[in-house]
Amino acid sequence: MIIKILWKLIRGFIVRQKQCPFVGIAGKFGWELNWKSKKKFPDIVAEMVESDLSFFS
């Protein structure tokens, strides 16, 4: 699960850099990261972990 979270982090940054959505979860995640970029990074990670836990359970 940790690897999946890191993978989503990487994909999210790629989406944010290109400013275009990927298909499915990665695209949604990228836009969320872009929107949350004003927040502190640890807050973003904490929210992602919570959403991943609810998503994979």
NUVEXMAR-427032 format. One record per residue: residue in one letter; residue number from 1; x, y, z of N, C-alpha, C in turn. Coordinates in Angstrom, 1 decimal. Layout:
<pts>
<type->A&seq->NUM&n_x->X&n_y->Y&n_z->Z&ca_x->X&ca_y->Y&ca_z->Z&c_x->X&c_y->Y&c_z->Z>
...
</pts>
This chain:
<pts>
<type->M&seq->1&n_x->0.8&n_y->-1.2&n_z->0.0&ca_x->0.0&ca_y->0.0&ca_z->0.0&c_x->0.9&c_y->1.3&c_z->0.0>
<type->I&seq->2&n_x->2.0&n_y->1.2&n_z->0.7&ca_x->2.9&ca_y->2.4&ca_z->0.7&c_x->3.4&c_y->2.7&c_z->-0.7>
<type->I&seq->3&n_x->3.7&n_y->1.6&n_z->-1.4&ca_x->4.2&ca_y->1.9&ca_z->-2.8&c_x->3.1&c_y->2.5&c_z->-3.6>
<type->K&seq->4&n_x->1.9&n_y->2.1&n_z->-3.4&ca_x->0.8&ca_y->2.7&ca_z->-4.2&c_x->0.6&c_y->4.2&c_z->-3.9>
<type->I&seq->5&n_x->0.8&n_y->4.5&n_z->-2.6&ca_x->0.7&ca_y->5.9&ca_z->-2.2&c_x->1.8&c_y->6.7&c_z->-2.8>
<type->L&seq->6&n_x->3.0&n_y->6.2&n_z->-2.8&ca_x->4.2&ca_y->6.9&ca_z->-3.4&c_x->4.0&c_y->7.0&c_z->-4.9>
<type->W&seq->7&n_x->3.4&n_y->6.0&n_z->-5.6&ca_x->3.2&ca_y->6.0&ca_z->-7.0&c_x->2.2&c_y->7.1&c_z->-7.3>
<type->K&seq->8&n_x->1.1&n_y->7.2&n_z->-6.5&ca_x->0.1&ca_y->8.3&ca_z->-6.7&c_x->0.7&c_y->9.6&c_z->-6.5>
<type->L&seq->9&n_x->1.6&n_y->9.7&n_z->-5.5&ca_x->2.4&ca_y->11.0&ca_z->-5.3&c_x->3.1&c_y->11.4&c_z->-6.6>
<type->I&seq->10&n_x->3.9&n_y->10.5&n_z->-7.1&ca_x->4.7&ca_y->10.7&ca_z->-8.3&c_x->3.8&c_y->11.1&c_z->-9.5>
<type->R&seq->11&n_x->2.7&n_y->10.3&n_z->-9.7&ca_x->1.8&ca_y->10.6&ca_z->-10.8&c_x->1.1&c_y->12.0&c_z->-10.6>
<type->G&seq->12&n_x->0.8&n_y->12.3&n_z->-9.3&ca_x->0.2&ca_y->13.6&ca_z->-9.1&c_x->1.1&c_y->14.7&c_z->-9.4>
<type->F&seq->13&n_x->2.4&n_y->14.6&n_z->-9.1&ca_x->3.3&ca_y->15.7&ca_z->-9.4&c_x->3.5&c_y->15.8&c_z->-11.0>
<type->I&seq->14&n_x->3.5&n_y->14.7&n_z->-11.6&ca_x->3.5&ca_y->14.7&ca_z->-13.1&c_x->2.3&c_y->15.4&c_z->-13.7>
<type->V&seq->15&n_x->1.2&n_y->15.1&n_z->-13.2&ca_x->-0.1&ca_y->15.8&ca_z->-13.7&c_x->0.0&c_y->17.3&c_z->-13.4>
<type->R&seq->16&n_x->0.5&n_y->17.6&n_z->-12.2&ca_x->0.6&ca_y->19.0&ca_z->-11.8&c_x->1.5&c_y->19.8&c_z->-12.7>
<type->Q&seq->17&n_x->2.6&n_y->19.1&n_z->-13.0&ca_x->3.6&ca_y->19.8&ca_z->-13.9&c_x->3.1&c_y->20.0&c_z->-15.3>
<type->K&seq->18&n_x->2.4&n_y->19.0&n_z->-15.8&ca_x->1.8&ca_y->19.1&ca_z->-17.2&c_x->0.5&c_y->19.9&c_z->-17.3>
<type->Q&seq->19&n_x->-0.1&n_y->20.0&n_z->-16.1&ca_x->-1.4&ca_y->20.7&ca_z->-16.0&c_x->-2.5&c_y->20.1&c_z->-17.0>
<type->C&seq->20&n_x->-2.4&n_y->18.7&n_z->-17.0&ca_x->-3.5&ca_y->18.0&ca_z->-17.8&c_x->-3.8&c_y->16.7&c_z->-17.1>
<type->P&seq->21&n_x->-5.0&n_y->16.3&n_z->-17.0&ca_x->-5.4&ca_y->15.2&ca_z->-16.2&c_x->-5.1&c_y->13.8&c_z->-16.9>
<type->F&seq->22&n_x->-4.7&n_y->12.9&n_z->-16.1&ca_x->-4.6&ca_y->11.5&ca_z->-16.5&c_x->-5.9&c_y->10.9&c_z->-16.4>
<type->V&seq->23&n_x->-6.1&n_y->9.7&n_z->-16.9&ca_x->-7.4&ca_y->9.0&ca_z->-16.8&c_x->-7.5&c_y->8.4&c_z->-15.4>
<type->G&seq->24&n_x->-8.7&n_y->8.5&n_z->-14.9&ca_x->-9.1&ca_y->7.8&ca_z->-13.7&c_x->-8.5&c_y->8.5&c_z->-12.4>
<type->I&seq->25&n_x->-8.1&n_y->7.6&n_z->-11.5&ca_x->-7.7&ca_y->8.1&ca_z->-10.1&c_x->-6.5&c_y->9.0&c_z->-10.2>
<type->A&seq->26&n_x->-5.5&n_y->8.7&n_z->-11.0&ca_x->-4.3&ca_y->9.5&ca_z->-11.1&c_x->-4.6&c_y->10.9&c_z->-11.5>
<type->G&seq->27&n_x->-5.6&n_y->11.1&n_z->-12.4&ca_x->-5.9&ca_y->12.4&ca_z->-12.9&c_x->-6.6&c_y->13.2&c_z->-11.8>
<type->K&seq->28&n_x->-7.6&n_y->12.5&n_z->-11.1&ca_x->-8.3&ca_y->13.1&ca_z->-10.0&c_x->-7.3&c_y->13.5&c_z->-8.9>
<type->F&seq->29&n_x->-6.4&n_y->12.6&n_z->-8.6&ca_x->-5.4&ca_y->12.9&ca_z->-7.6&c_x->-4.5&c_y->14.1&c_z->-7.9>
<type->G&seq->30&n_x->-4.1&n_y->14.1&n_z->-9.2&ca_x->-3.3&ca_y->15.2&ca_z->-9.7&c_x->-3.9&c_y->16.6&c_z->-9.5>
<type->W&seq->31&n_x->-5.2&n_y->16.6&n_z->-9.9&ca_x->-5.9&ca_y->17.9&ca_z->-9.7&c_x->-6.1&c_y->18.3&c_z->-8.3>
<type->E&seq->32&n_x->-6.3&n_y->17.2&n_z->-7.4&ca_x->-6.5&ca_y->17.5&ca_z->-6.0&c_x->-5.1&c_y->18.1&c_z->-5.4>
<type->L&seq->33&n_x->-4.0&n_y->17.5&n_z->-5.8&ca_x->-2.7&ca_y->17.9&ca_z->-5.4&c_x->-2.5&c_y->19.4&c_z->-5.8>
<type->N&seq->34&n_x->-2.8&n_y->19.6&n_z->-7.1&ca_x->-2.7&ca_y->21.0&ca_z->-7.6&c_x->-3.5&c_y->22.0&c_z->-6.8>
<type->W&seq->35&n_x->-4.7&n_y->21.6&n_z->-6.5&ca_x->-5.6&ca_y->22.5&ca_z->-5.8&c_x->-5.2&c_y->22.7&c_z->-4.3>
<type->K&seq->36&n_x->-4.6&n_y->21.6&n_z->-3.7&ca_x->-4.1&ca_y->21.6&ca_z->-2.4&c_x->-2.7&c_y->22.2&c_z->-2.2>
<type->S&seq->37&n_x->-2.1&n_y->22.6&n_z->-3.4&ca_x->-0.7&ca_y->23.0&ca_z->-3.3&c_x->-0.4&c_y->24.2&c_z->-2.4>
<type->K&seq->38&n_x->-1.5&n_y->24.9&n_z->-2.0&ca_x->-1.3&ca_y->26.0&ca_z->-1.1&c_x->-1.2&c_y->25.5&c_z->0.3>
<type->K&seq->39&n_x->-1.6&n_y->24.3&n_z->0.6&ca_x->-1.5&ca_y->23.7&ca_z->1.9&c_x->0.0&c_y->23.2&c_z->2.1>
<type->K&seq->40&n_x->0.3&n_y->22.9&n_z->3.4&ca_x->1.6&ca_y->22.4&ca_z->3.7&c_x->1.6&c_y->20.9&c_z->3.2>
<type->F&seq->41&n_x->2.8&n_y->20.5&n_z->2.7&ca_x->3.0&ca_y->19.2&ca_z->2.2&c_x->2.6&c_y->18.0&c_z->3.1>
<type->P&seq->42&n_x->3.0&n_y->18.1&n_z->4.4&ca_x->2.6&ca_y->17.0&ca_z->5.3&c_x->1.0&c_y->16.8&c_z->5.5>
<type->D&seq->43&n_x->0.3&n_y->18.0&n_z->5.4&ca_x->-1.1&ca_y->17.9&ca_z->5.4&c_x->-1.7&c_y->17.2&c_z->4.2>
<type->I&seq->44&n_x->-1.1&n_y->17.4&n_z->3.1&ca_x->-1.5&ca_y->16.8&ca_z->1.8&c_x->-1.3&c_y->15.3&c_z->2.0>
<type->V&seq->45&n_x->-0.1&n_y->14.9&n_z->2.5&ca_x->0.2&ca_y->13.5&ca_z->2.6&c_x->-0.8&c_y->12.8&c_z->3.6>
<type->A&seq->46&n_x->-1.0&n_y->13.5&n_z->4.7&ca_x->-2.0&ca_y->12.9&ca_z->5.7&c_x->-3.3&c_y->12.6&c_z->5.1>
<type->E&seq->47&n_x->-3.8&n_y->13.6&n_z->4.3&ca_x->-5.1&ca_y->13.5&ca_z->3.7&c_x->-5.1&c_y->12.3&c_z->2.6>
<type->M&seq->48&n_x->-4.0&n_y->12.2&n_z->1.9&ca_x->-3.9&ca_y->11.2&ca_z->0.9&c_x->-3.9&c_y->9.8&c_z->1.5>
<type->V&seq->49&n_x->-3.2&n_y->9.7&n_z->2.6&ca_x->-3.1&ca_y->8.4&ca_z->3.3&c_x->-4.5&c_y->8.0&c_z->3.8>
<type->E&seq->50&n_x->-5.2&n_y->9.0&n_z->4.4&ca_x->-6.6&ca_y->8.7&ca_z->4.8&c_x->-7.5&c_y->8.3&c_z->3.7>
<type->S&seq->51&n_x->-7.4&n_y->9.0&n_z->2.6&ca_x->-8.3&ca_y->8.6&ca_z->1.4&c_x->-7.9&c_y->7.3&c_z->0.8>
<type->D&seq->52&n_x->-6.5&n_y->7.0&n_z->0.8&ca_x->-6.1&ca_y->5.7&ca_z->0.3&c_x->-6.6&c_y->4.5&c_z->1.2>
<type->L&seq->53&n_x->-6.5&n_y->4.7&n_z->2.5&ca_x->-7.0&ca_y->3.7&ca_z->3.4&c_x->-8.5&c_y->3.4&c_z->3.2>
<type->S&seq->54&n_x->-9.3&n_y->4.5&n_z->3.0&ca_x->-10.7&ca_y->4.2&ca_z->2.8&c_x->-10.9&c_y->3.6&c_z->1.4>
<type->F&seq->55&n_x->-10.1&n_y->4.0&n_z->0.5&ca_x->-10.2&ca_y->3.5&ca_z->-0.9&c_x->-9.9&c_y->2.0&c_z->-1.0>
<type->F&seq->56&n_x->-8.8&n_y->1.6&n_z->-0.4&ca_x->-8.4&ca_y->0.2&ca_z->-0.5&c_x->-9.1&c_y->-0.8&c_z->0.5>
<type->S&seq->57&n_x->-9.8&n_y->-0.2&n_z->1.5&ca_x->-10.4&ca_y->-1.1&ca_z->2.5&c_x->-11.7&c_y->-1.6&c_z->1.9>
</pts>
